[in-house]
Amino acid sequence: MATTTPSTTPDERFARLDNEPMVVAGQPSKVFGGTFGIVREIFAHRQLLDLLIRRDLKSRYKDSALGFVWTLIRPITQLIIYYFVMGQILGAARSIPEFAVYIFSGLTIYGLFSEMIAGSTSSIVSNGGLIKKVYTPREIYPLASIGSALFNFGIQLVVLVGATIVTGAIPWHWDILYFFPSVVLVLIYGVAFGLLLAALNVYLRDMQYLVEVLLMLAMWASPIVYSWSMVSDRLAASHGWLLQLYTDNPITLAVLGFHRAFWIGGADTPYPDELLLRMGIAMLIGLVLVYAFHRVFARLQGNFAQEL
């Protein structure tokens, strides 16, 4: 005769659940343990990160006849428009030699920062369906936007190098090494503010529209369509502190670094003193911001699914 196991009562089941150990789903809350823990977790989900980057890139040109060719058409069109409108019609090219290379080198590095920030800000909200269904490190979503921005940056970099070849202003000099600290500087601040804004946008949806306005202002507040020496001539005598504040802006430093790397027409153009040192200090400050803003992100990410 078969024996039957008596069913447990709800009180017994609740009692067993009370004795089960708690398992944290996500990074620990220790000061440094959380940071190192999320790095390991992101590395463990690197295949998912790669898939999200590919999905983001493919979705941009889905059902498009030209597809990824648009990644070349857009920067080339941008270069032509700025060259003729700003350089020839408004006359900026008269005071800046090799104006096409000058302006596009600044646009290339600024475009990387702009796309990183804009994509990261909306990354959590746009992936709300995934976040509500399955647990993954939330940092993966802004990092995926940064990865797709780096891909587009690579395309624009090809166009920039092509422009130097076409104009005969190939940057065969040691200053080309300024390329590396400039990119690292933008990546550090892009990751820092990308994490912060991605989290804030979940709770305040107006954030992404505010970011669009701020990015537009940041572009014109950087020496992209005008030279740093123009600002220096006007501010050095009467507003020296304002000139230092403007110069030490990490976006300004990255743009100046790209000019040193790719723009050979400004060999005699003055640059800020100790440019490389300024970039190094800005990097250290940026790393502190990455840590601080990630802690803010970690505190806020617990309620992402409920808010979405």
KOLDRENSE-287578 format. One record per residue: chain; residue number from 1; y, z, x of N, C-alpha, C, O in turn. Coordinates in steps of 0.2 Angstrom, whole numbers, plus 2048, in hexadecimal, padded with zeros to 3 digits. Example, Ala and Ser with C-alpha at 12.3 -4.5 7.8 and 13.67 -1.06 7.14 Angstrom:
% residues 2
  chain    n  n_c2  n_c3  n_c1  ca_c2  ca_c3  ca_c1  c_c2  c_c3  c_c1  o_c2  o_c3  o_c1
      A    1   7E4   827   842    7EA    827    83E   7F0   827   842   7EF   82A   847
      A    2   7F5   823   840    7FB    824    844   800   827   840   806   828   843
This chain:
% residues 308
  chain    n  n_c2  n_c3  n_c1  ca_c2  ca_c3  ca_c1  c_c2  c_c3  c_c1  o_c2  o_c3  o_c1
      A    1   7FA   800   804    800    800    800   806   800   804   807   804   809
      A    2   80B   7FB   803    811    7FB    807   815   800   806   817   802   800
      A    3   818   803   80B    81D    808    80A   824   805   80B   825   800   80E
      A    4   829   808   807    830    805    807   834   80A   80A   833   810   80A
      A    5   839   807   80E    83E    80B    811   843   80E   80C   846   809   809
      A    6   845   814   80B    84A    816    807   850   813   809   852   813   80F
      A    7   854   811   804    85B    80E    805   860   814   807   85F   81A   804
      A    8   864   813   80B    869    818    80D   86F   818   808   871   813   805
      A    9   872   81E   808    877    81F    803   87E   81C   807   87E   81C   80D
      A   10   883   81B   803    889    819    806   88C   81E   80B   88F   81D   810
      A   11   88B   825   80A    88D    82A    80E   88A   82A   815   88D   82B   81A
      A   12   883   828   815    87F    828    81B   882   822   81F   882   822   825
      A   13   883   81C   81C    886    817    81F   88C   818   823   88E   816   828
      A   14   891   81B   81F    897    81D    822   897   822   827   89B   821   82C
      A   15   892   826   827    891    82B    82C   88F   828   833   891   829   838
      A   16   88A   822   832    888    81F    838   88E   81B   83B   88E   81A   841
      A   17   892   818   837    898    814    839   89D   819   83D   8A0   817   842
      A   18   89D   81F   83B    8A2    824    83E   89F   825   845   8A3   827   84A
      A   19   899   825   846    896    826    84D   896   820   851   894   821   857
      A   20   897   81A   84F    897    814    853   89E   815   858   8A3   816   855
      A   21   89D   813   85E    8A3    813    862   8A7   80D   861   8A5   808   85E
      A   22   8AE   80E   862    8B3    809    860   8B3   804   866   8B3   806   86C
      A   23   8B3   7FE   864    8B4    7F9    869   8BB   7F5   868   8BC   7F3   863
      A   24   8BF   7F5   86E    8C5    7F2    86D   8C4   7EA   86E   8C1   7E8   873
      A   25   8C7   7E7   869    8C7    7DF    869   8CE   7DD   86C   8D3   7DD   868
      A   26   8CE   7DC   872    8D5    7DA    875   8D6   7DD   87B   8D1   7E1   87E
      A   27   8DC   7DD   87E    8DD    7E0    885   8DE   7E7   884   8E1   7EA   87F
      A   28   8DC   7EC   889    8DE    7F3    888   8E5   7F4   889   8E9   7F0   88B
      A   29   8E7   7FA   887    8EE    7FC    887   8F1   7FF   88D   8F6   801   88D
      A   30   8ED   7FF   893    8EF    802    899   8F4   7FE   89C   8F5   7F8   89A
      A   31   8F8   801   8A0    8FE    7FE    8A3   8FC   7F7   8A6   8FF   7F2   8A5
      A   32   8F8   7F8   8AB    8F6    7F2    8AF   8EF   7EF   8AC   8EE   7E9   8AD
      A   33   8EB   7F3   8A9    8E4    7F1    8A7   8E5   7EC   8A2   8E1   7E7   8A2
      A   34   8EA   7EC   89D    8EB    7E7    898   8ED   7E0   89B   8EA   7DB   899
      A   35   8F1   7E0   8A0    8F3    7DA    8A3   8ED   7D7   8A7   8EC   7D1   8A6
      A   36   8EA   7DA   8AB    8E4    7D8    8AF   8DE   7D6   8AA   8DA   7D1   8AB
      A   37   8DD   7DA   8A5    8D8    7D9    8A0   8D9   7D2   89C   8D5   7CE   89B
      A   38   8E0   7D1   89A    8E1    7CB    896   8E0   7C4   89B   8DE   7BF   898
      A   39   8E1   7C5   8A1    8E0    7C0    8A6   8D9   7BE   8A6   8D7   7B8   8A6
      A   40   8D5   7C3   8A7    8CD    7C2    8A7   8CB   7BF   8A0   8C7   7BA   8A0
      A   41   8CE   7C1   89B    8CC    7BF    894   8CE   7B7   893   8CB   7B3   890
      A   42   8D4   7B6   895    8D7    7AF    895   8D2   7AA   899   8D0   7A5   897
      A   43   8D0   7AD   89F    8CC    7A9    8A3   8C5   7A8   8A0   8C2   7A2   8A1
      A   44   8C3   7AD   89C    8BC    7AC    899   8BD   7A7   893   8B8   7A4   891
      A   45   8C3   7A6   891    8C4    7A1    88B   8C7   79B   88E   8CB   797   88A
      A   46   8C6   799   894    8CA    793    897   8C8   78D   894   8CC   788   893
      A   47   8C2   78C   891    8C0    786    88E   8C3   785   887   8C5   780   885
      A   48   8C4   78B   884    8C8    78A    87D   8D0   789   87F   8D3   785   87B
      A   49   8D2   78B   884    8D9    78A    886   8DA   782   888   8DF   77F   886
      A   50   8D5   77F   88B    8D5    778    88D   8D4   774   886   8D8   76F   886
      A   51   8D0   776   881    8D0    773    87B   8D6   773   877   8D8   76E   874
      A   52   8DA   779   877    8E0    779    874   8E5   775   877   8E9   772   873
      A   53   8E5   774   87D    8EA    770    881   8E9   768   87F   8ED   765   87D
      A   54   8E2   766   87F    8E1    760    87D   8E2   75E   876   8E5   759   874
      A   55   8E1   763   871    8E3    762    86A   8EA   761   869   8EC   75D   865
      A   56   8EE   765   86D    8F5    765    86C   8F8   75E   86F   8FC   75B   86B
      A   57   8F5   75B   874    8F7    755    877   8F5   74F   872   8F9   74B   871
      A   58   8EF   750   86F    8ED    74A    86B   8F0   74A   864   8F1   745   861
      A   59   8F2   750   862    8F5    751    85B   8FC   74E   85B   8FF   74C   856
      A   60   900   74D   861    906    74B    861   907   743   860   90B   741   85D
      A   61   902   740   862    902    739    861   8FC   736   85D   8F9   731   85E
      A   62   8FA   73B   858    8F4    739    854   8F6   733   84F   8FC   733   84D
      A   63   8F2   72E   84E    8F3    728    84A   8F8   724   84D   8FB   720   849
      A   64   8FA   725   853    900    721    856   8FC   71B   85A   8F7   71B   85D
      A   65   8FF   715   859    8FC    70F    85C   8FD   70F   864   8F8   70D   867
      A   66   902   712   866    903    712    86E   900   718   871   8FF   719   877
      A   67   8FF   71E   86D    8FC    724    86F   900   727   875   906   728   874
      A   68   8FD   728   87B    900    72C    880   905   728   884   908   72A   888
      A   69   905   721   882    90B    71D    885   912   720   884   916   71F   888
      A   70   912   723   87E    918    726    87C   91B   72B   881   921   72C   882
      A   71   916   72E   885    918    733    88A   91C   730   88F   920   733   893
      A   72   91B   72A   890    91F    726    895   925   723   892   92A   723   896
      A   73   925   720   88C    92A    71D    889   930   722   888   936   720   889
      A   74   92F   728   886    934    72D    884   938   72F   88A   93E   72F   88A
      A   75   935   731   890    939    732    896   93D   72C   899   943   72D   89B
      A   76   93A   727   898    93E    721    89B   944   71F   896   949   71E   899
      A   77   943   720   890    948    71E    88B   94E   724   88C   954   722   88C
      A   78   94C   72A   88D    951    72F    88F   955   72E   895   95B   72F   895
      A   79   951   72C   89A    955    72A    8A0   95A   725   89F   95F   725   8A2
      A   80   958   71F   89C    95C    71A    89B   963   71C   897   968   71A   898
      A   81   961   720   891    967    722    88D   96C   726   891   972   725   891
      A   82   969   72B   895    96E    730    898   971   72C   89E   977   72D   89F
      A   83   96E   727   8A1    971    723    8A6   977   71F   8A4   97C   71F   8A7
      A   84   976   71C   89E    97B    717    89C   981   71B   898   987   71A   899
      A   85   97F   720   894    984    724    890   988   728   894   98E   728   895
      A   86   984   72D   898    988    732    89C   98A   72F   8A3   990   730   8A5
      A   87   986   72A   8A6    988    728    8AC   98D   722   8AC   992   722   8B0
      A   88   98C   71D   8A8    990    717    8A8   996   718   8A3   99C   716   8A5
      A   89   995   71A   89D    99A    71A    898   99E   720   899   9A5   71F   898
      A   90   99C   726   89A    9A0    72C    89B   9A2   72D   8A2   9A6   731   8A3
      A   91   99F   729   8A6    9A2    728    8AD   99F   72E   8B2   9A2   72F   8B7
      A   92   99A   731   8B0    997    737    8B4   994   734   8BB   994   737   8C0
      A   93   992   72E   8BA    98F    72B    8C0   994   72A   8C6   992   729   8CC
      A   94   99B   729   8C4    9A0    728    8CA   9A0   72E   8CE   9A2   72D   8D4
      A   95   99F   734   8CC    9A0    73A    8D0   999   73C   8D3   999   741   8D7
      A   96   993   73A   8D0    98D    73C    8D2   989   736   8D5   987   732   8D1
      A   97   988   735   8DB    984    72F    8DE   97C   730   8DB   97A   735   8DA
      A   98   979   72A   8DB    972    729    8D9   971   72D   8D2   96D   732   8D2
      A   99   976   72C   8CD    976    730    8C7   970   730   8C3   96E   735   8C0
      A  100   96C   72A   8C3    966    72A    8BF   961   72F   8C2   95E   732   8BE
      A  101   960   72F   8C8    95B    734    8CB   95E   73B   8CA   95A   740   8C8
      A  102   964   73C   8CB    967    743    8CA   966   746   8C3   963   74B   8C2
      A  103   967   742   8BE    967    744    8B7   960   745   8B5   95E   74A   8B2
      A  104   95B   740   8B7    955    741    8B5   951   746   8B8   94C   749   8B6
      A  105   952   748   8BF    94F    74D    8C2   951   754   8BE   94C   758   8BE
      A  106   957   755   8BC    959    75B    8B9   955   75B   8B2   953   760   8B0
      A  107   955   755   8AE    952    755    8A8   94A   756   8A8   948   759   8A3
      A  108   947   754   8AE    940    755    8AE   93E   75C   8AF   93A   75E   8AB
      A  109   941   760   8B3    940    767    8B4   942   76B   8AE   93F   770   8AB
      A  110   948   769   8AB    94A    76D    8A5   946   76B   89F   944   770   89B
      A  111   943   765   89E    93F    763    899   938   767   899   936   769   894
      A  112   936   769   89F    930    76D    89F   931   774   89C   92D   776   898
      A  113   937   777   89E    939    77E    89C   93A   77D   894   937   782   890
      A  114   93D   778   892    93F    778    88B   938   777   886   938   77A   881
      A  115   934   773   889    92E    771    885   929   778   885   926   779   880
      A  116   929   77B   88B    925    781    88B   928   786   886   924   789   882
      A  117   92E   787   886    931    78C    881   930   78A   87A   92E   78E   876
      A  118   932   784   878    931    782    871   92A   782   86F   929   784   869
      A  119   925   780   873    91F    780    871   91C   787   870   918   788   86C
      A  120   91D   78B   875    91B    792    875   91D   796   86F   91A   799   86C
      A  121   924   795   86D    927    798    868   923   797   861   922   79C   85D
      A  122   921   791   860    91D    790    859   916   790   85A   912   78E   855
      A  123   913   792   860    90C    791    861   908   796   85D   903   794   85A
      A  124   90A   79C   85C    906    7A1    858   906   79F   851   901   79F   84D
      A  125   90C   79D   84E    90C    79B    847   909   795   845   905   795   840
      A  126   909   790   84A    905    78A    848   8FE   78A   849   8FA   786   846
      A  127   8FB   790   84C    8F4    791    84D   8F2   797   848   8ED   79A   84A
      A  128   8F6   798   843    8F4    79E    83F   8ED   79D   83C   8EA   7A2   83B
      A  129   8EB   797   83A    8E4    797    837   8DF   799   83C   8DA   79D   83A
      A  130   8DF   798   842    8DA    79A    847   8DB   7A1   848   8D6   7A5   849
      A  131   8E1   7A4   849    8E2    7AB    84A   8DF   7AF   845   8DD   7B5   846
      A  132   8E0   7AD   83F    8DD    7B1    839   8D6   7B1   838   8D3   7B5   835
      A  133   8D3   7AC   83B    8CB    7AB    83B   8C7   7AE   840   8C2   7B1   83F
      A  134   8CA   7AE   846    8C5    7B0    84C   8CA   7B3   851   8D0   7B1   852
      A  135   8C7   7B8   855    8CB    7BB    85A   8CA   7B7   861   8C5   7B6   863
      A  136   8D0   7B5   863    8D0    7B3    86A   8D7   7B6   86D   8DB   7B9   86A
      A  137   8D7   7B6   874    8DE    7B9    877   8E4   7B5   874   8E4   7AF   875
      A  138   8E8   7B9   871    8EE    7B5    86E   8F2   7B1   873   8F6   7AD   871
      A  139   8F2   7B4   879    8F6    7B0    87E   8F4   7A9   87F   8F8   7A5   882
      A  140   8EE   7A7   87D    8EB    7A1    87E   8F0   79B   87B   8F0   796   87E
      A  141   8F2   79D   875    8F6    798    871   8FD   796   875   8FE   790   875
      A  142   901   79B   877    907    799    87B   905   796   881   909   791   883
      A  143   900   798   884    8FE    795    88B   8FB   78D   88A   8FC   789   88E
      A  144   8F8   78C   884    8F6    785    882   8FC   781   882   8FC   77B   884
      A  145   902   783   87F    908    77F    87E   90B   77E   885   90E   779   886
      A  146   90A   783   889    90D    782    890   909   77D   894   90C   779   898
      A  147   902   77D   893    8FE    778    896   900   771   894   900   76C   898
      A  148   901   770   88D    903    769    88B   90A   767   88E   90B   761   88F
      A  149   90E   76C   88E    915    76B    891   914   768   899   918   764   89B
      A  150   910   76C   89C    90E    76A    8A3   90C   762   8A4   90D   75F   8A8
      A  151   908   760   89F    905    75A    89F   90B   755   89E   90B   750   8A2
      A  152   90F   756   899    915    751    898   91A   752   89E   91D   74D   8A0
      A  153   91A   757   8A1    91E    758    8A7   91C   753   8AD   920   750   8B0
      A  154   915   753   8AD    912    74F    8B2   914   747   8B1   915   744   8B6
      A  155   914   745   8AB    916    73E    8A9   91D   73D   8AB   91F   738   8AE
      A  156   921   742   8A9    929    741    8AB   92A   741   8B2   92E   73D   8B5
      A  157   926   745   8B6    926    745    8BD   924   73E   8C0   927   73C   8C5
      A  158   91F   73B   8BD    91E    734    8BF   924   72F   8BE   925   72B   8C3
      A  159   927   730   8B8    92D    72B    8B7   932   72D   8BC   936   728   8BE
      A  160   933   733   8BE    939    735    8C3   937   732   8C9   93C   72F   8CC
      A  161   931   733   8CC    92F    730    8D2   930   728   8D2   933   725   8D7
      A  162   92E   725   8CC    92F    71E    8CB   937   71C   8CC   939   717   8CE
      A  163   93B   720   8C9    942    71F    8C9   945   71F   8D0   949   71B   8D2
      A  164   942   724   8D4    945    724    8DB   943   71E   8DF   946   71C   8E3
      A  165   93D   71B   8DD    93A    715    8E1   93F   70F   8DE   941   70B   8E3
      A  166   940   70F   8D8    944    709    8D5   94B   709   8D8   94D   704   8DA
      A  167   94E   70F   8D9    955    70F    8DB   955   70F   8E3   95B   70F   8E6
      A  168   94F   70F   8E6    94F    70F    8ED   951   716   8F0   953   716   8F6
      A  169   951   71B   8EC    953    722    8EE   94D   727   8EF   94D   72C   8EC
      A  170   948   724   8F3    942    728    8F3   943   72F   8F7   946   72E   8FD
      A  171   941   734   8F5    943    73B    8F8   93E   73C   8FE   93A   741   8FD
      A  172   93E   739   903    93A    73A    909   93E   73F   90E   941   73E   913
      A  173   93E   745   90B    941    74B    90F   93E   751   90E   93A   752   909
      A  174   93F   756   912    93C    75D    912   93E   760   90B   93A   765   909
      A  175   944   75F   909    946    762    903   942   761   8FD   942   764   8F7
      A  176   93D   75C   8FD    938    75B    8F8   934   761   8F6   932   762   8F0
      A  177   934   765   8FB    930    76C    8FA   933   770   8F5   930   775   8F3
      A  178   93A   76F   8F3    93D    773    8EE   93A   772   8E7   93B   776   8E3
      A  179   936   76D   8E7    932    76B    8E0   92E   771   8DE   92E   773   8D9
      A  180   92A   774   8E3    926    77A    8E2   929   780   8DF   927   782   8DA
      A  181   92E   783   8E2    931    789    8E0   934   788   8D9   935   78C   8D5
      A  182   937   782   8D8    93A    780    8D2   935   780   8CC   937   783   8C7
      A  183   930   77D   8CD    92B    77D    8C8   928   784   8C6   927   786   8C1
      A  184   927   788   8CC    924    78F    8CB   929   793   8C7   927   797   8C3
      A  185   92F   792   8C9    935    796    8C5   935   795   8BE   935   799   8BA
      A  186   934   78E   8BC    934    78C    8B5   92E   78F   8B2   92E   791   8AC
      A  187   928   78E   8B5    922    791    8B2   922   798   8B1   920   79B   8AB
      A  188   925   79C   8B5    925    7A3    8B4   92A   7A5   8AE   927   7A9   8AA
      A  189   930   7A2   8AE    934    7A4    8A8   932   7A1   8A2   933   7A4   89D
      A  190   92E   79B   8A2    92C    798    89C   926   79C   899   926   79D   893
      A  191   922   79F   89E    91C    7A3    89B   91F   7AA   898   91D   7AC   893
      A  192   924   7AD   89C    927    7B3    89A   92A   7B2   893   928   7B6   88E
      A  193   92F   7AE   892    932    7AD    88C   92E   7AA   886   92F   7AB   880
      A  194   929   7A6   889    924    7A3    884   920   7A8   880   920   7A8   87A
      A  195   91E   7AD   884    91A    7B3    881   91E   7B7   87C   91C   7B8   877
      A  196   924   7B8   87E    929    7BD    87A   92B   7B9   874   92A   7BC   86E
      A  197   92D   7B3   874    92F    7AF    86E   929   7AD   86A   92A   7AD   864
      A  198   924   7AC   86C    91E    7AB    868   91C   7B1   864   91B   7B0   85E
      A  199   91D   7B7   867    91B    7BD    863   921   7BE   85E   920   7C0   858
      A  200   927   7BD   860    92D    7BF    85B   92D   7BA   855   92F   7BC   850
      A  201   92B   7B4   857    92B    7AE    851   926   7B0   84C   927   7AE   846
      A  202   921   7B4   84D    91C    7B6    848   920   7BA   843   91F   7BA   83D
      A  203   924   7BE   845    928    7C3    840   92E   7C1   83E   931   7C3   839
      A  204   931   7BC   842    938    7BA    840   938   7B2   841   939   7AF   846
      A  205   936   7AE   83B    935    7A7    83C   93B   7A3   83E   93B   79D   840
      A  206   941   7A6   83D    947    7A3    83F   948   7A2   847   94C   79E   849
      A  207   943   7A5   84A    944    7A5    852   943   79E   854   947   79D   859
      A  208   93F   79A   852    93D    794    854   944   78F   854   945   78B   858
      A  209   947   790   84E    94E    78C    84D   953   78F   852   957   78B   855
      A  210   953   795   853    958    798    858   957   796   85F   95B   794   863
      A  211   950   795   861    94E    793    867   950   78C   868   953   78A   86E
      A  212   950   787   863    952    780    864   95A   780   866   95C   77C   86A
      A  213   95E   784   863    965    784    864   966   787   86B   96A   784   86F
      A  214   963   78C   86D    963    78F    874   961   78A   879   964   78A   87E
      A  215   95C   787   878    95A    782    87D   95F   77C   87E   960   77A   883
      A  216   962   77A   878    967    775    879   96D   778   87D   970   774   881
      A  217   96F   77E   87C    975    781    880   973   782   887   977   781   88B
      A  218   96C   784   888    96A    785    88F   96A   77E   893   96C   77E   899
      A  219   969   779   890    969    772    893   970   771   896   971   76F   89C
      A  220   975   772   891    97C    770    893   97F   775   898   984   774   89B
      A  221   97C   77B   898    97E    780    89D   97B   780   8A3   97C   784   8A8
      A  222   977   77B   8A5    974    779    8AB   977   773   8AE   979   76F   8AB
      A  223   977   773   8B5    97A    76D    8B8   975   767   8B8   972   765   8BD
      A  224   974   764   8B2    970    75E    8B1   974   758   8B0   973   753   8B4
      A  225   979   758   8AC    97D    752    8AB   984   753   8AF   988   74E   8AF
      A  226   985   758   8B3    98B    759    8B7   988   75D   8BD   982   75F   8BD
      A  227   98C   75D   8C2    98A    760    8C8   98C   767   8C9   991   76A   8C6
      A  228   988   76B   8CD    989    772    8CE   990   773   8D1   994   778   8D0
      A  229   992   76E   8D6    998    76F    8D9   99E   76F   8D5   9A3   772   8D6
      A  230   99E   76B   8CF    9A3    76B    8CA   9A4   772   8C7   9AA   774   8C6
      A  231   99F   775   8C6    9A0    77C    8C3   9A2   781   8C9   9A7   785   8C7
      A  232   9A0   780   8CF    9A2    784    8D4   9AA   783   8D5   9AD   788   8D7
      A  233   9AC   77D   8D5    9B3    77C    8D7   9B8   77F   8D1   9BD   781   8D3
      A  234   9B5   780   8CB    9B9    783    8C6   9B9   78A   8C5   9BD   78E   8C3
      A  235   9B3   78D   8C8    9B2    794    8C7   9B2   799   8CD   9B3   79F   8CD
      A  236   9B2   795   8D3    9B1    799    8D9   9B7   79E   8DA   9B7   7A3   8DC
      A  237   9BD   79B   8D9    9C3    79F    8DB   9C5   7A4   8D6   9C7   7AA   8D8
      A  238   9C4   7A3   8CF    9C7    7A8    8CA   9C1   7AC   8C7   9C2   7B1   8C5
      A  239   9BB   7A9   8C7    9B6    7AC    8C3   9AF   7AC   8C7   9AA   7A9   8C5
      A  240   9B0   7AF   8CD    9AA    7AF    8D2   9A4   7B2   8CF   99E   7AF   8D0
      A  241   9A5   7B7   8CB    99F    7BB    8C8   99B   7B6   8C3   995   7B6   8C2
      A  242   99F   7B2   8BF    99D    7AE    8BA   999   7A8   8BE   994   7A6   8BB
      A  243   99B   7A6   8C3    998    7A1    8C7   991   7A3   8CA   98C   79F   8C9
      A  244   991   7A9   8CC    98B    7AC    8CE   986   7AD   8C9   980   7AB   8CA
      A  245   988   7AF   8C3    984    7B0    8BD   981   7A9   8BB   97B   7A8   8B9
      A  246   985   7A4   8BB    983    79D    8B9   97E   79A   8BF   979   797   8BD
      A  247   97F   79B   8C5    97B    799    8CA   974   79C   8CA   96F   799   8CB
      A  248   974   7A3   8C9    96E    7A6    8C9   96A   7A6   8C3   964   7A9   8C3
      A  249   96C   7A2   8BE    968    7A1    8B8   962   79D   8BB   962   798   8BE
      A  250   95C   79F   8B9    956    79C    8BC   955   794   8BA   952   791   8BE
      A  251   958   792   8B4    958    78B    8B3   95C   787   8B7   95A   782   8BA
      A  252   962   78A   8B9    967    787    8BD   963   786   8C4   964   781   8C7
      A  253   960   78C   8C7    95D    78B    8CD   957   786   8CD   956   783   8D2
      A  254   953   786   8C8    94E    781    8C8   951   77A   8C8   94E   775   8CB
      A  255   956   778   8C4    959    772    8C4   95C   770   8CB   95B   76A   8CD
      A  256   95F   775   8CE    962    774    8D5   95C   772   8DA   95D   76E   8DE
      A  257   957   776   8D9    951    775    8DD   94E   76E   8DC   94C   76B   8E1
      A  258   94E   76B   8D6    94C    764    8D5   950   75F   8D8   94E   75A   8DA
      A  259   957   761   8D7    95C    75C    8DA   95B   75C   8E2   95B   756   8E5
      A  260   95A   762   8E5    958    762    8EC   952   75E   8EE   952   75B   8F3
      A  261   94D   75E   8EA    947    75B    8EB   947   753   8EA   944   74F   8EE
      A  262   94A   751   8E5    94A    74A    8E3   950   746   8E3   950   73F   8E3
      A  263   956   749   8E4    95C    745    8E4   95F   745   8EB   962   74A   8ED
      A  264   95E   73F   8EE    961    73E    8F5   968   73C   8F5   96B   73C   8FB
      A  265   96B   73A   8EF    971    738    8EF   976   73D   8F0   97C   73C   8F2
      A  266   974   744   8F0    979    749    8F1   978   74D   8F7   978   753   8F7
      A  267   976   749   8FC    975    74D    903   97B   751   905   97A   756   908
      A  268   981   74E   904    987    752    906   98A   757   900   98F   75A   901
      A  269   986   757   8FB    988    75B    8F5   987   762   8F6   982   764   8F8
      A  270   98C   767   8F5    98B    76E    8F6   986   771   8F1   986   76F   8EB
      A  271   982   776   8F4    97D    779    8F0   97F   781   8F1   982   783   8F5
      A  272   97C   785   8EC    97D    78C    8ED   97A   78F   8F4   975   78C   8F6
      A  273   97D   794   8F7    97B    797    8FD   974   79A   8FB   973   79D   8F6
      A  274   96F   79A   900    969    79D    8FF   965   79B   8F9   963   7A0   8F5
      A  275   965   795   8F8    962    793    8F1   95B   795   8F1   958   797   8EB
      A  276   957   794   8F6    950    796    8F6   94F   79E   8F5   94B   7A0   8F1
      A  277   953   7A2   8F8    953    7A9    8F7   955   7AB   8F0   951   7AF   8ED
      A  278   95A   7A7   8ED    95B    7A9    8E6   955   7A7   8E1   954   7AB   8DD
      A  279   952   7A2   8E3    94C    7A0    8DF   947   7A5   8E0   943   7A7   8DB
      A  280   946   7A8   8E6    941    7AD    8E7   942   7B3   8E3   93E   7B6   8E0
      A  281   948   7B5   8E3    94A    7BB    8DF   949   7BA   8D8   947   7BE   8D4
      A  282   94B   7B4   8D5    94A    7B3    8CE   943   7B3   8CC   941   7B5   8C7
      A  283   93F   7B0   8D1    937    7B1    8CF   935   7B8   8CF   931   7B9   8CA
      A  284   937   7BC   8D3    935    7C3    8D2   937   7C6   8CC   934   7CA   8C9
      A  285   93E   7C5   8CA    940    7C7    8C4   93C   7C4   8BE   93B   7C8   8B9
      A  286   93A   7BE   8BE    936    7BB    8B9   930   7BE   8B9   92D   7BE   8B3
      A  287   92C   7C0   8BE    926    7C3    8BE   926   7CA   8BA   922   7CB   8B6
      A  288   92C   7CD   8BB    92C    7D3    8B8   92D   7D2   8B0   92A   7D6   8AC
      A  289   931   7CD   8AE    932    7CB    8A7   92B   7C9   8A4   92A   7CA   89E
      A  290   927   7C5   8A8    920    7C3    8A6   91C   7C9   8A4   919   7C9   89E
      A  291   91C   7CE   8A8    918    7D4    8A6   91B   7D8   8A0   918   7DA   89C
      A  292   922   7D9   8A0    925    7DD    89B   924   7D9   894   923   7DC   88F
      A  293   925   7D2   894    925    7CF    88E   91E   7CE   88B   91C   7CE   885
      A  294   919   7CE   890    912    7CE    88E   910   7D5   88B   90C   7D5   886
      A  295   913   7DA   88D    912    7E1    88A   914   7E1   883   911   7E3   87E
      A  296   91A   7DE   882    91D    7DD    87B   918   7D9   877   917   7DA   871
      A  297   916   7D3   87A    911    7CF    876   90B   7D3   874   909   7D2   86E
      A  298   908   7D7   879    902    7DA    877   903   7DF   872   8FF   7E1   86E
      A  299   909   7E2   872    90B    7E7    86C   90B   7E4   865   909   7E7   860
      A  300   90E   7DE   865    90F    7DB    85F   909   7D7   85C   909   7D6   856
      A  301   905   7D5   861    8FF    7D0    85F   8FA   7D3   85A   8F6   7D0   857
      A  302   8FA   7DA   859    8F5    7DD    855   8F6   7DB   84E   8F1   7DB   84A
      A  303   8FC   7DA   84C    8FE    7D8    845   8FF   7D1   843   901   7CF   83E
      A  304   8FD   7CC   848    8FE    7C5    847   8FB   7C3   841   8FD   7BF   83D
      A  305   8F4   7C4   840    8F0    7C2    83B   8F3   7C4   834   8F3   7C0   830
      A  306   8F5   7CA   834    8F8    7CC    82D   8FF   7C9   82C   900   7C7   826
      A  307   903   7C8   831    909    7C4    830   909   7BD   82E   90D   7BA   82B
      A  308   903   7BA   831    902    7B3    830   8FF   7B2   829   8FE   7AC   827
